[in-house]
Amino acid sequence: MNPSDILQFIGIPVAVATGIMLASWWVLPSKRLQPIGSCMAVGLSCFAAFVLQEDLPSIPPTEKWHWLVITIMLVSLLACIYPLWKKWDKRIALQAMIAGLIGAIVMQFPSQDGILDRLLVFILILFGCVGLRRLTIPPWHMYLASWMILASISMLALHGSFAKLAFFAGAMSAVAASLCVLQLVKPRETKSVQMIFGVSIVGSALCGLAYDPSHAVPTSAWFFPIASIPLSAIAYFLCKGKYKPVLSLSITALFISGAVVWTILAAPEVDEMWP
């Protein structure tokens, strides 16, 4: 794949997210409606990232991994609706439970069809969504953590020879980075958008695991990026002082770096061929 294709697969989703977010600054000035802009930016950029590679998804999809983007789009639609109802707007735990239930029912990856597998999906999404951002965690922290985690999953997928997932996760990572910059430039309310990133992170990791039958990536390494979310959130709550975001993100960096390094070290040695 040449550099122009890479630029297209990543650059266009970033442009879509940035354009929608900038437009929402003027179209959605109300603080209660501001989250709709960020949710639309993430959801539609995710859709663009998928369509650029696979065209429009069919129902049922032709490949099981396509359920990933269908799940993300369903959660994105609900995330855009939540801000319209005040009672739902602040119920982050309930929103996370709904996202987890959707993920557990809709995602259909190979060898992940058992009841315990479905329960695991629910639990991982629940803790992932809640851990990315409670009310005391700033939005830029959520975007930065999502950028780091999705970037690591992209590298793991590339190492596992799943190029399509690698570019999809890479595009979502770049979208998170662009929204982080925009959030620092002009802070906006972002309630519910963590549901989309939480499902994207957990879904991408489990998808990569399902399509890595040769275990090019150690099985546990796929769970390291997910585990970093609740652990970094706990560190954020327990730490006092102005450096708690640094400590929290350092834990995230430690886990995702560990996953990538472990994968590289676990790769079998290639015998040199001598003439």
WOLIN-V225797 format. One record per backbone hydrogen bond with DSSP energy under -1.0 kcal/mol. NH is the residue of the N-H (numbers start at 1). CO is the residue of the C=O. E is the energy in kcal/mol with one decimal. If there is no record, write none. Layout:
NH/CO/E  NH/CO/E
This chain:
6/2/-1.7  7/3/-2.6  8/4/-1.9  9/5/-2.9  10/6/-1.7  11/7/-2.8  12/8/-1.7  14/10/-1.7  15/11/-2.4  16/12/-2.6  17/13/-2.5  18/14/-2.7  19/15/-2.6  20/16/-2.3  21/17/-2.3  22/18/-2.6  23/19/-2.3  24/20/-2.0  26/23/-1.1  27/23/-2.4  28/24/-2.2  34/30/-1.1  36/33/-1.5  37/34/-1.1  38/34/-1.1  39/35/-2.5  40/36/-2.6  41/37/-2.2  42/38/-2.3  43/39/-2.6  44/40/-2.6  45/41/-1.5  46/42/-2.0  47/43/-1.9  48/44/-2.4  49/45/-2.4  50/46/-1.7  51/47/-2.7  52/48/-2.2  53/50/-1.0  54/50/-3.1  55/51/-2.1  66/63/-1.5  67/64/-1.8  68/65/-1.6  70/66/-1.5  71/67/-2.5  72/68/-2.1  73/69/-2.3  74/70/-1.9  75/71/-2.2  76/72/-2.4  77/73/-2.3  78/74/-1.9  79/75/-2.4  80/76/-1.6  82/78/-2.3  84/81/-1.9  85/82/-2.0  89/85/-1.5  92/90/-1.8  95/91/-2.4  96/92/-2.5  97/93/-2.0  98/94/-2.2  99/95/-2.4  100/96/-2.5  101/97/-2.3  102/98/-2.5  103/99/-2.5  104/100/-2.5  105/101/-1.7  106/102/-3.2  107/103/-1.3  112/109/-1.5  118/114/-2.2  119/115/-2.4  120/116/-2.2  121/117/-2.1  122/118/-2.1  123/119/-2.4  124/120/-2.8  125/121/-2.4  126/122/-2.4  127/123/-2.5  128/124/-2.2  129/125/-2.9  130/126/-2.1  131/127/-2.2  132/128/-1.6  137/134/-1.3  142/138/-1.3  143/139/-2.3  144/140/-2.5  145/141/-2.6  146/142/-2.5  147/143/-2.4  148/144/-2.2  149/145/-2.6  150/146/-2.6  151/147/-1.9  152/148/-1.8  153/149/-2.1  154/150/-2.2  155/151/-1.8  156/152/-2.2  157/153/-2.7  158/154/-2.1  159/155/-2.1  160/156/-1.8  161/158/-1.4  162/157/-2.9  166/162/-2.1  167/163/-2.5  168/164/-2.1  169/165/-3.1  170/166/-2.0  171/167/-2.2  172/168/-2.1  173/169/-2.1  174/170/-2.2  175/171/-2.1  176/172/-2.1  177/173/-2.0  178/174/-2.3  179/175/-2.4  180/176/-1.7  181/177/-1.8  182/178/-2.1  183/179/-2.3  184/180/-1.8  185/181/-2.0  186/182/-2.9  193/190/-1.6  195/192/-1.4  197/193/-1.6  198/194/-2.7  199/195/-2.1  200/196/-2.3  201/197/-2.7  202/198/-2.3  203/199/-2.8  204/200/-2.2  205/201/-2.2  206/202/-2.5  207/203/-2.3  208/204/-2.5  209/205/-2.1  210/206/-2.3  211/207/-1.8  212/209/-1.4  215/212/-1.7  221/218/-1.0  222/219/-1.0  223/220/-1.2  227/223/-2.8  228/224/-1.6  229/226/-1.4  231/227/-1.5  232/228/-2.2  233/229/-1.9  234/230/-2.4  235/231/-2.0  236/232/-1.8  237/233/-1.9  238/234/-2.4  239/235/-2.2  244/241/-1.1  247/243/-2.1  248/244/-2.5  249/245/-2.6  250/246/-1.9  251/247/-1.8  252/248/-1.6  253/249/-2.7  254/250/-2.4  255/251/-2.2  256/252/-2.5  257/253/-2.2  258/254/-2.1  259/255/-2.1  260/256/-2.0  261/257/-3.0  262/258/-2.5  263/259/-1.9  264/260/-2.2  265/261/-2.7  266/262/-2.2
